Amino acid sequence: MYKPSQDELCKLLDTPIFRKISETADELNMECYVVGGYVRDIFLERPSTDIDVVVVGKGIEMARAFAKKLGKGAHIAVYANFGTAQVKYKEHEIEFVGARKESYTHDSRNPIVEDGTLEDDQNRRDFTINAMAICLNSNRFGELIDPFDGMLDLEDRIIRTPLEPGITFSDDPLRMMRCIRFATQLNFYIEDETFDALQSNKERIKIISRERINDELNKIMLSPIPSKGFIELDRCGLLEIILPQLTAMQGVEVKNGYGHKEMFYHTLEVLDNVAKKSDDLWLRWAALLHDIGKPRTKRWDPVQKWTFHNHNVVGEKMVTRMFKEYKMPQNEKMRYVAKLVGMHMRPIVIADNEVTDSAVRRLLFDAGDDIDDLMTLCEADITSKNEVRKKHFLNNFRTVRIKLKDLEERDRIRNFQPPVDGKEIMQMFNLPPCDTVGKLKSYVKDAILDGIIPNEYDAAIAYIKERAKSMGLTN
């Protein structure tokens, strides 16, 4: 880990932005510090454009003076109710707040706020690695203030609260989610006493809005190895409260000596496999939820042993309900996740049998523009420890991908509409809108998907006339 000296910190902060903040603070005779994530990320050598500045005094007053000093191109937003102001300038977002101390009531995470000192402000921070501050006043520019040994915790890769963790988490239960999120993002270890407090305060998460929980879940999902976060959520008991559909997947039931696959850890392996291939948040959600219907469809059959028939169909419906219940997007993102969950068995079934053109055409037609993501999900779903079986599936998936590319180029199946529409069919046979028109359209679609006719207008017209004749229709 990089540990700069004060002289090095001075050089790192010797930028027009920080120099102007320093000048503004000196002109107003206010103590001023850069704090929190920006300081942490300096030592972790992670680029950041979000800067949090604590002022011992009026943060809004300093923000206005700073924006004025920047001149053209600086945009200020004032949040008087919270005593904060944000200045946007080029790629930077600089948030100013007056140093404060906080106290809480038991039924709310919204604190009672009073003006305070830098020490008060550092005491209220969530974790030691986020409680470091660097002075920006010219006489102490670059001086690190680290009362809780955040630097040592960074070096030891530890997440720990500055003060007693039980009080920290009880006061603001969202910090429990943030604790696990930081441990996941940074691949850090949660200190034992801090983890014990997660367990003892888990029920407090119920006072946090679902939107705030989702925001932290999404950040966990987007981490390099998201399974780490879900394992920690499960270990401390939070997962059963915020996503019980996942904990329902845990364990292996054995009957007559036969056990089924452990679904929870399989799911996390699939999630990590997808994370290696894609940064798409909603594809990762599809991976997390792809087997969510299995606990509800698990059945014992003396011949087939454990079965999960139609778990993908049940899972697709569960996704829709979960997104609504948990206040997640009710738009194309939800439909995308539900669709992938519903279709995730299709490529596997194809790959487990002879890879026919007809089956691949239908897969391409139904998946449309999501076909590549669906294939990524399905390949990630192959977690068998039987290397021969795993190799068989992956080889067949490669065949499916080759056929998908070939058929797409040749037949233009993705998102296609039949070359002849219903209106033309009605005119050809003098029909009103009716089931017969729909049947003729379906016949054409199926003929194209099955490779009976090419995806062309003249071939479609000829086929419709042939089928219509067998139905007793004339044109």
C-alpha positions in Angstrom: 0.0 0.0 0.0 1.2 3.5 -0.9 2.0 5.7 2.2 3.0 9.2 1.2 4.8 11.6 3.6 3.4 15.0 4.3 5.7 16.5 1.6 4.3 13.9 -0.9 0.8 14.7 0.2 1.5 18.4 -0.4 2.6 17.5 -4.0 -0.4 15.2 -4.5 -2.8 18.0 -3.4 -0.9 20.7 -5.3 -3.6 21.1 -7.9 -5.6 24.2 -8.9 -8.7 22.8 -7.2 -7.1 22.2 -3.8 -5.1 25.4 -4.0 -8.2 27.4 -4.5 -10.0 25.6 -1.6 -6.9 26.5 0.5 -7.0 30.1 -0.5 -10.7 30.4 0.1 -10.4 28.8 3.6 -7.5 31.2 4.5 -9.4 34.2 3.3 -12.4 33.3 5.4 -10.2 32.3 8.3 -11.8 28.8 8.6 -10.1 25.5 9.3 -10.6 23.2 6.2 -9.9 19.6 5.6 -10.4 17.0 2.8 -11.8 13.9 4.4 -13.3 10.5 3.9 -13.2 8.4 0.7 -10.9 10.8 -1.2 -8.2 10.5 1.5 -8.6 6.8 1.7 -8.3 6.4 -2.1 -5.1 8.5 -2.2 -3.5 5.8 -0.1 -5.1 3.0 -2.1 -4.0 4.7 -5.4 -7.6 4.7 -6.7 -8.6 7.6 -8.9 -11.5 9.8 -7.6 -13.2 12.9 -8.7 -15.6 13.2 -5.7 -14.1 15.4 -3.0 -15.5 15.8 0.5 -14.4 18.9 2.4 -15.1 19.6 6.1 -15.0 23.2 7.3 -14.9 24.1 10.9 -17.5 26.8 10.4 -20.1 27.4 7.7 -19.7 24.9 4.9 -22.2 26.6 2.6 -20.5 30.0 3.1 -17.2 28.5 2.0 -18.8 26.7 -0.9 -20.2 30.0 -2.3 -16.9 31.7 -1.9 -15.1 28.9 -3.6 -17.5 28.7 -6.5 -17.1 32.5 -6.9 -13.3 32.1 -7.0 -13.5 29.4 -9.6 -15.6 31.7 -11.8 -17.2 30.6 -15.1 -17.9 26.9 -15.3 -18.5 26.3 -11.6 -22.1 25.3 -10.6 -23.2 25.3 -7.0 -26.2 23.5 -5.4 -27.1 24.4 -1.8 -28.8 22.0 0.5 -29.7 24.3 3.4 -31.7 21.7 5.3 -28.6 19.6 5.6 -26.0 22.4 5.9 -24.2 21.2 2.8 -23.4 22.5 -0.7 -21.9 20.9 -3.7 -19.8 22.6 -6.3 -19.4 21.0 -9.7 -16.4 22.1 -11.8 -15.2 20.2 -14.9 -14.9 16.5 -13.8 -14.9 17.3 -10.1 -17.8 17.3 -7.6 -16.7 19.0 -4.3 -19.0 18.7 -1.4 -18.7 21.2 1.5 -20.1 20.6 5.0 -19.6 22.2 8.3 -17.9 20.0 11.0 -20.7 18.5 13.1 -21.5 16.1 15.8 -24.5 13.9 15.7 -26.9 12.1 18.1 -29.7 9.6 17.2 -33.0 8.4 18.4 -33.7 4.6 18.4 -36.4 4.6 15.7 -34.6 6.7 13.0 -31.3 6.9 11.2 -31.7 10.6 10.8 -29.4 12.3 13.3 -29.8 15.4 15.4 -27.0 17.6 14.2 -25.1 20.3 15.9 -22.0 22.3 15.0 -18.8 20.7 16.1 -15.1 20.4 15.8 -13.0 18.3 13.4 -12.7 15.7 16.2 -16.5 15.6 16.5 -16.7 15.1 12.8 -14.2 12.3 12.7 -15.9 10.6 15.6 -19.2 10.4 13.6 -17.5 8.7 10.6 -18.5 5.1 9.8 -15.1 3.4 9.5 -11.5 4.2 10.5 -10.4 4.1 6.9 -12.9 6.8 6.1 -12.1 9.0 9.2 -8.8 10.4 8.0 -8.5 14.0 7.2 -5.8 16.1 5.4 -5.6 19.8 6.3 -5.9 22.3 3.4 -5.0 25.5 5.2 -1.8 26.9 3.9 0.1 26.8 7.2 -0.7 23.1 7.6 -1.2 22.0 4.0 -0.9 18.3 3.6 -0.9 17.4 7.3 -2.7 14.1 7.9 -5.0 13.8 10.9 -5.6 10.1 11.7 -6.9 9.7 15.3 -8.2 6.1 14.8 -5.2 4.6 13.0 -7.0 4.4 9.7 -3.6 4.1 8.0 -2.8 1.0 9.9 -6.2 -0.5 9.1 -5.6 0.2 5.4 -2.2 -1.5 5.7 -3.8 -4.5 7.5 -6.9 -4.5 5.1 -9.3 -4.2 8.0 -12.8 -2.6 8.2 -13.3 -1.3 11.7 -15.5 1.4 13.3 -13.9 4.4 15.0 -16.0 4.1 18.1 -18.0 1.2 19.7 -19.4 -0.7 16.7 -22.7 -1.6 18.4 -23.5 2.1 18.9 -22.2 3.0 15.4 -24.5 0.4 13.7 -27.5 0.9 16.0 -27.4 4.7 15.4 -27.2 4.3 11.6 -28.0 0.7 10.5 -27.2 1.5 6.8 -23.6 1.5 8.0 -23.9 -2.3 8.3 -24.5 -2.5 4.5 -21.7 -0.1 3.9 -19.4 -2.2 6.1 -20.0 -5.3 3.9 -19.9 -3.2 0.7 -16.4 -1.8 1.5 -15.1 -5.2 2.6 -16.3 -6.5 -0.8 -15.1 -3.7 -3.0 -11.7 -3.5 -1.3 -11.3 -7.2 -0.5 -10.8 -6.3 3.2 -11.5 -8.3 6.4 -14.2 -7.2 8.8 -12.6 -6.9 12.3 -14.1 -9.4 14.8 -15.8 -6.9 17.2 -17.2 -5.0 14.2 -18.6 -8.3 12.8 -20.1 -9.3 16.1 -21.9 -5.9 16.1 -23.3 -6.7 12.6 -24.8 -9.9 14.0 -26.3 -8.3 17.1 -27.7 -5.3 15.3 -29.0 -7.0 12.1 -32.7 -6.4 13.0 -32.1 -2.7 12.9 -31.7 -2.8 9.1 -35.5 -2.9 9.0 -35.7 0.9 9.6 -33.7 1.6 6.5 -35.5 2.4 3.3 -35.4 -0.3 0.6 -34.0 2.2 -1.9 -30.9 2.7 0.3 -30.5 -1.0 0.8 -30.7 -1.6 -2.9 -28.1 1.1 -3.6 -25.6 -0.8 -1.4 -26.6 -4.1 -2.8 -25.9 -2.8 -6.3 -22.4 -1.6 -5.3 -21.8 -5.1 -3.8 -23.0 -6.6 -7.1 -20.6 -4.4 -9.1 -17.6 -5.4 -7.0 -14.8 -7.5 -8.6 -15.8 -10.7 -6.6 -19.5 -10.0 -5.5 -19.9 -13.4 -3.9 -17.7 -12.2 -1.0 -20.4 -9.6 -0.1 -23.3 -12.1 -0.1 -21.3 -14.6 2.0 -20.7 -11.9 4.6 -24.3 -10.8 4.4 -25.3 -14.4 5.1 -22.8 -14.9 7.9 -24.0 -12.0 9.9 -27.7 -12.7 9.3 -28.6 -9.7 7.2 -29.2 -11.7 4.0 -32.2 -13.6 5.5 -33.8 -10.2 6.3 -33.1 -8.4 3.0 -33.2 -11.2 0.5 -34.8 -14.3 2.0 -35.3 -15.8 -1.4 -31.5 -16.4 -1.5 -31.2 -18.0 1.9 -34.1 -20.3 1.0 -31.7 -21.9 -1.5 -29.3 -23.0 1.2 -28.6 -26.6 2.2 -28.8 -30.0 0.6 -31.7 -32.4 1.3 -30.9 -36.1 1.1 -33.4 -38.8 0.4 -32.7 -42.5 -0.1 -29.0 -41.6 -0.3 -29.5 -39.0 -3.0 -28.8 -35.3 -2.5 -29.3 -32.4 -4.9 -26.8 -29.7 -5.8 -26.2 -27.0 -3.1 -28.0 -24.1 -4.8 -26.8 -21.1 -2.8 -23.1 -21.5 -3.3 -23.6 -22.6 -6.9 -25.5 -19.4 -7.5 -22.6 -17.3 -6.0 -20.2 -19.2 -8.3 -22.3 -18.4 -11.3 -22.4 -14.7 -10.2 -18.6 -14.6 -9.9 -18.3 -16.3 -13.3 -20.5 -13.6 -14.9 -18.6 -10.9 -13.1 -15.4 -12.1 -14.8 -17.0 -11.5 -18.2 -19.3 -8.5 -17.7 -19.7 -5.3 -15.7 -23.4 -5.1 -16.5 -25.3 -4.8 -13.3 -28.5 -6.3 -14.5 -26.8 -9.3 -16.1 -25.2 -9.9 -12.7 -28.7 -9.7 -11.1 -29.9 -12.3 -13.6 -27.0 -14.5 -12.5 -27.9 -14.0 -8.8 -31.6 -14.9 -9.4 -31.3 -17.4 -12.2 -32.2 -20.4 -9.9 -34.5 -18.5 -7.5 -37.4 -20.7 -8.4 -35.7 -24.0 -7.4 -36.8 -24.1 -3.7 -40.4 -23.8 -4.8 -40.2 -26.5 -7.5 -38.1 -29.0 -5.7 -39.7 -32.5 -5.8 -38.6 -36.0 -5.1 -39.3 -38.6 -7.8 -38.4 -42.3 -7.2 -37.2 -42.6 -10.8 -35.7 -39.1 -11.6 -34.6 -38.5 -8.0 -34.6 -34.7 -7.2 -36.3 -32.5 -9.8 -36.8 -28.8 -10.3 -39.3 -28.8 -13.2 -40.1 -25.4 -14.6 -38.0 -23.6 -12.0 -37.0 -21.1 -14.7 -40.7 -20.3 -15.4 -41.4 -19.9 -11.6 -38.2 -17.9 -11.2 -39.2 -15.5 -14.0 -42.5 -14.7 -12.2 -40.7 -14.4 -8.8 -38.3 -11.8 -10.3 -41.2 -9.6 -11.3 -42.8 -9.8 -7.8 -39.4 -9.3 -6.1 -38.6 -6.2 -8.1 -41.9 -4.7 -7.2 -41.8 -5.7 -3.5 -38.2 -4.5 -3.1 -38.8 -1.2 -5.0 -36.4 -2.1 -7.8 -36.8 -0.7 -11.3 -40.2 -1.5 -12.8 -39.1 -1.0 -16.4 -37.0 -2.7 -19.1 -34.3 -3.6 -16.5 -36.8 -5.8 -14.6 -38.1 -7.3 -17.8 -34.5 -8.1 -18.9 -33.7 -9.9 -15.7 -37.0 -11.8 -15.7 -36.5 -12.8 -19.4 -32.9 -14.1 -18.8 -34.1 -16.0 -15.7 -37.0 -17.5 -17.7 -34.8 -18.5 -20.7 -31.6 -19.6 -18.9 -32.4 -23.3 -19.4 -32.9 -23.0 -23.2 -29.3 -23.0 -24.4 -28.4 -25.7 -21.9 -31.1 -28.0 -23.2 -29.9 -27.3 -26.8 -26.3 -27.9 -25.8 -27.2 -31.2 -24.0 -28.7 -32.6 -27.2 -27.9 -32.4 -31.0 -27.5 -28.7 -31.8 -30.1 -28.3 -34.6 -30.6 -25.2 -36.8 -34.3 -25.1 -35.9 -33.6 -25.0 -32.1 -31.0 -22.3 -32.5 -33.2 -20.2 -34.8 -36.0 -20.3 -32.2 -33.5 -19.4 -29.4 -32.3 -16.5 -31.4 -35.8 -15.3 -32.2 -37.0 -15.5 -28.6 -33.8 -14.0 -27.1 -33.5 -11.2 -29.6 -30.9 -8.6 -28.7 -30.3 -10.3 -25.3 -28.9 -13.5 -26.9 -25.2 -12.7 -26.2 -26.0 -12.0 -22.5 -28.1 -15.1 -22.3 -25.2 -17.2 -23.6 -22.8 -15.5 -21.1 -25.2 -16.4 -18.3 -25.6 -20.0 -19.4 -21.9 -20.6 -19.9 -21.3 -19.2 -16.4 -24.0 -21.7 -15.1 -21.7 -24.6 -16.0 -20.1 -25.2 -12.6 -19.9 -29.0 -12.7 -16.9 -30.5 -10.9 -17.1 -33.3 -13.5 -14.5 -32.0 -15.9 -15.6 -34.4 -18.7 -19.3 -33.2 -18.5 -18.2 -29.6 -18.1 -16.0 -29.8 -21.3 -18.9 -31.5 -23.2 -21.2 -28.6 -22.3 -18.7 -25.9 -23.1 -17.8 -27.5 -26.4 -21.5 -27.7 -27.3 -22.0 -24.0 -26.3 -19.2 -23.1 -28.7 -21.2 -25.0 -31.4 -24.3 -23.1 -30.5 -22.5 -19.8 -30.7 -21.1 -20.6 -34.1 -24.6 -21.6 -35.4 -26.1 -18.4 -33.8 -23.6 -16.3 -35.8 -24.1 -18.2 -39.0 -27.9 -18.3 -38.9 -28.1 -14.6 -37.9 -26.0 -13.6 -40.9 -27.9 -16.0 -43.2 -31.5 -15.8 -42.1 -31.7 -12.5 -40.2 -33.8 -14.1 -37.4 -33.0 -11.8 -34.5 -36.1 -9.8 -33.7 -37.6 -10.6 -37.1 -41.2 -10.1 -38.1 -42.8 -12.4 -40.7 -42.3 -11.0 -44.2 -46.1 -10.9 -44.7 -48.3 -9.0 -42.1 -51.8 -9.7 -41.0 -53.3 -6.9 -43.0 -51.9 -8.3 -46.3 -53.2 -11.8 -45.4 -56.7 -10.3 -44.8 -56.7 -8.6 -48.2 -55.4 -11.8 -49.9 -58.3 -14.0 -48.7 -60.9 -11.3 -48.0 -60.9 -12.1 -44.3 -61.9 -10.0 -41.3 -59.6 -9.9 -38.2 -59.8 -13.4 -36.9 -58.0 -16.5 -35.5 -57.4 -17.7 -39.1 -55.2 -14.7 -39.8 -53.1 -15.3 -36.7 -52.7 -19.0 -37.6 -51.4 -18.2 -41.0 -48.9 -15.7 -39.6 -47.8 -18.4 -37.1 -47.4 -20.9 -39.8 -45.1 -18.6 -41.7 -43.1 -17.8 -38.6 -42.7 -21.5 -37.7 -41.7 -22.4 -41.2 -39.0 -19.8 -41.2 -37.7 -20.8 -37.8 -37.8 -24.5 -38.8 -35.9 -23.8 -42.0 -38.7 -25.0 -44.3 -38.7 -21.6 -46.1 -36.2 -18.8 -46.2 -37.0 -15.5 -44.4 -38.1 -13.9 -47.7 -41.3 -12.3 -49.0 -41.9 -14.4 -52.1 -41.3 -17.6 -50.2 -43.6 -16.5 -47.4 -46.4 -15.7 -49.9 -46.1 -19.0 -51.6 -46.2 -20.9 -48.3 -49.3 -18.9 -47.1 -51.2 -19.8 -50.2 -50.2 -23.5 -49.8 -51.4 -23.6 -46.2 -54.5 -21.5 -46.9 -55.5 -24.0 -49.6 -55.3 -26.9 -47.2 -57.6 -24.9 -44.9 -60.2 -24.3 -47.7 -59.3 -20.7 -48.3 -59.0 -19.2 -51.8 -57.7 -15.8 -52.9 
